[in-house]
Amino acid sequence: MLQFLMSIILFIVFIQFNIFSFQSEKSGLVIRSFLIDIPGYPMAYNPSFLKCDYGYSVVFRHDPLYSKYTETSNSFLCHVKLDKFFNCISRPVLLDTGNTNSEDPRLFVVKDNAYISYTRVIKWPPHSNCDICCSEFDLLKQKVKKSVSIKYSEGDVEKNWVPFVVLNENCDDDIYFVYKYLPHRILKLSANLDGTAVVAYDNKNGSNTLKKWEDKWGKIRGGTPAILINDEYVAFFHSSFSTSNAMYYVMGVITFESKPPFRIKKISKKPIYFNDMYSKRVTENAWFYGKRGEKPMYVIFPSGLVIGEEDGKDVFYVLCGENDVGIRCVVIDKEILFTTLERAI
């Protein structure tokens, strides 16, 4: 009954905001989607992952139950191994990041070593104050090495930076972050990874197209790490908008140049919609249950991206947090996806 009512609400919203034309599974863009079960962690969410010999190495966010006595909530990062069919093959391991409020990890590879960036909440509640930390991550020992706070900020809340790695002229890897998409600002980390970051590029191209998206579906914010596909980086992002009934998070795709200054090339024309989107049920065990006001919130939060192959064609596996209580994998046809993008001007 709950799922039926949710479908009715979504239908009304799609008609009202003229977004029923979302790209769907009928177009062949989304091949399928499925929830990933992490035994013992029924509300794991906002995952990131890397392809490994055994399948996939996944780091996800875990929020223990909210304490009504202290009015606080902690967040932790956990690591788990999945086989190539996305089944759990290990027990989740709680990672020691050096703090008790670590959120929304992003995994990426530097010089054949895994790295992790994540949001560290410094102060909460009533208002969130957070920064971005980065660390090397030992996949074999399942341990985070010393986390370093990245020394760059334009305010109290730093979230959703998009990591990407570039092979430089010395055949070495440089770590960059997309700090924001509009305006398009790129940060570069220092070579010794001491946490120092500088503004590397400020790009103005693509602003008109990105503004057109934001006018309809909300501010474009970071999602998955960006991965190199041929001559461009590809990343999935999220944005959110409110109706009179609810708040909705949606996702899209953006690409940018493979070489400095990494100007934006293309973006989704419309959000990507698929069957069973938002279907993970929120129960009273969620830390935020009953604390988000009268409006329900429907969330799809892309945070992990790997390219694979199915039936002889390239696909994107996009790991998403769903409704802040689950992990969903969305399988997307790479060839069809690129036909749906528009050039950013």
Beta strands, then each sheet from edge to edge (+ up, - down):
strand 1: 30-35
strand 2: 45-52
strand 3: 55-62
strand 4: 76-82
strand 5: 93-94
strand 6: 102-110
strand 7: 113-123
strand 8: 129-138
strand 9: 143-144
strand 10: 148-149
strand 11: 162-167
strand 12: 173-180
strand 13: 184-189
strand 14: 197-203
strand 15: 227-229
strand 16: 232-242
strand 17: 247-257
strand 18: 264-268
strand 19: 297-298
strand 20: 300-310
strand 21: 313-322
strand 22: 326-333
strand 23: 341-343
sheet 1: 1+ 22- 21+ 20-
sheet 2: 2+ 3- 4+ 5-
sheet 3: 6+ 7- 8+ 9-
sheet 4: 6+ 7- 8+ 10-
sheet 5: 11+ 12- 13+ 14-
sheet 6: 15+ 16- 17+ 18- 23+
sheet 7: 15+ 16- 17+ 19+
end
